[in-house]
Amino acid sequence: MIGTILTALIAGTVIGILGKFLAPGGRDNIPLWLTVLCGVGGVFIGSYVYAAIFDCTNMNNCTNGVDWWRHLWQIVVAAILVVIAAGITGRKRA
């Protein structure tokens, strides 16, 4: 249980930061905790969308190796969540 939570936080941090870099415009106006939250959301939502579209029977890899397509979906979903979060929080750059 704790290993799953730590994995989600670490993966969420990495995916969130990658999603922040992928997001259009300057999206550095959201705090780190919100970036991690967007990353965790991107990991979960991106994995489920990928599994639904490509008909993976379980949430494990659909391939025998590293599932790069699933990670790409996670990053794109995290970028969308970063854009939404930046729009909602409304913090402006000085």
ABEGO torsion letter per residue (X at the ends): XAAAAAAAAAAAAAAAAAAAAABBEBAAABBAAAAAAAAAAAAAAAAAAAAAAAGBABABBABABBBAAAAAAAAAAAAAAAAAAAAAAGBBBX
